[in-house]
Amino acid sequence: MKTGQSERLFDLIQTALTQAGLARTDLSLICVGIGPGNFTGTRIGVAAARGLALSLGIRAIGISRLEALLHGQSNTPAAVTAHRGHAFLQYPAQDPELVETASLPTQLCVDESFPDPGTAMVVPLAELLPTMASLAQAQPDVPAPAPLYLRAPDAALPSEQPPVILP
């Protein structure tokens, strides 16, 4: 979806639960992707997961897409597109970084949303999601999920001063 995710998210969650024969009260843990990715989409997903977990009295765990792509890899780095000629790159046991796409290594693990993956090992999203759920289940008690931002947002601030609000 290009737009409207926040309006449809809970309907989509309910549809998935219904198809699985589950109710919200059957959930014992919520796993949410924390990025890197679309700034707004990540914020919406994390906020929804935290709110749903809080309302159900269960844990919400955040898993990065890079962490899921690295799962089971010993030396192969993972990458997620950052658009505009850049990618988020992470090697096993290291922190992720923003790099130019032209400087990516040839041995690489990406998901199917990566544009022009070349010789990279491509992991279908259908396989990535169960990996994320498995990683979340293995997490001990951790703080509530938060978006993983690896670069500053590029939204422009308004040029006009906001109106003065009187007490």
N, C-alpha and C positions, 0 to 999 in steps of 0.2 A: 504494500500500500504506500502510495506517495504521500497522502494526507489522510486525516481522519482517524488515526490510530487511537487517540485518547477516547474518542467517542465510541469506538467499536471494541476496545480491548476487553472489557468485562463480558460483553456478549460472546466474544471469541473464547474466552476462558470457560464460560458456562457451556458453550457448544462442545468444547474438548472434553470437559468433565462428563457431560451427558453421553457423548459417544463412547467414553470409557466406562460408563455405568457407575459413575462416582458422584458424590455430592461434595460441596466445599468442606463440609465437616469430616469427610473421610481423609482429608489431607493432613499429613503430619510434618511436612517440610515444603517450603517453596524455594525453588531455584530460579534465579534471574540472571540474565546476561547483563554484565555491567560495562561492556564495551571492550575495546575501543570501538566506536561506531558513531552513528548519527547522534549529535548532541541532544536534540529534543527527544528523539525516540528512546534513547538510553534513560534520560530523566523520567520520562513517562513510565517506562517499564519498571524502573527501580522504585519509583513512588508507589505504583500499583502493587508491587510485590510486598513492599513494607507495610502498606495499609491493609492488604488482605491478610498478611501474617499477623499483624497486630489484632485485627478483628477476630481472627480464629484462635489466637493464643498459641501460635506455633512459630518456629524459626523461619527466617528468610535468609538464604545464603546467596551471595553474589559470586559468580564465576566469570572470569574474562574469557573472551573468545580465543585469545592467544593461549591462555592456560589450557583450554580444552584442546586446541590444535597441538600443543606440545605434549599432551598426555601420551605416554608410550614411546615418545621420541627420545633417543639418547643423545644425539648430536645435531639433529636437523632442526634449524630454526623455523619459526612460524611467522607468517606475515598476514596482515589484514590491510585492505586498501584504506588509504587516508585521502584519496582523490588528489587532483591537481598535481600529479607527478610524484606523490609521496606514498609511503606505506608505513605502518606501524610494524616493527620487527622485534622479535624477542628470541633470544637463544635460551636453551634450557639453563635453569639456575641463574639467570641474569634478569635485570629489569628491562622492560620494553623501551624502545626508542623510536623516534620519528626519523626516517631516512628517505632519501630520494629513491624512487623506484629503479632508476638506472643503476644504483649501487647494490641492489639486492643480490644475495648469493644465488648460484644456480640450483643448488640443493635446497629445497624450501618446501614447507607444508602450508597450504592455504585452504580456505573453504571455497565453495563453488561460486561465491559472489565476487571473488577476486578477478579483476579484468585481465584478460590475456595472461593466464598463468604460465605459459611456456612449458618448461620441463618440470614444474613444481608438482608435488604430490597433492592432488585435490581431494579433500574430504567432503563428501556430501553433507549438507546441513542435517539431513535425516539421521546421519551417524553421529554428528557433533552434539546434538541435543541429549541423547542418552549418556554420552560421555560427561556432559556438564552436570546432569542429574547425579551420576555416580560420584563425581568429584564433590558435589555438594553434600551428599550423604556421608562422605568420609570426613567432612570438616568437623572439628570440635566446636564448642561454643565460640563464636566470633561475633564482632559487632555487626549491627545491621548493615546490609549492602549499601554501597555508595557508588555512583558512577566513576568509571576510570577515565579520567581526562588526561590525554597525553599531549594535547596542544590547547592553546587558549581558544575560546570561541571567536569566530570571525564576524559575529553580528555587530553592526554599527550602533553605537549609542545615539539616542536622539540628540539633535543639535540644539533644540529649544530647551530652556529650563522648565522643569515641571511647575505647575501652579503652586502657590503657597496655600497650605491647608491650615486654616485657623482652628485653634483648640476649642 
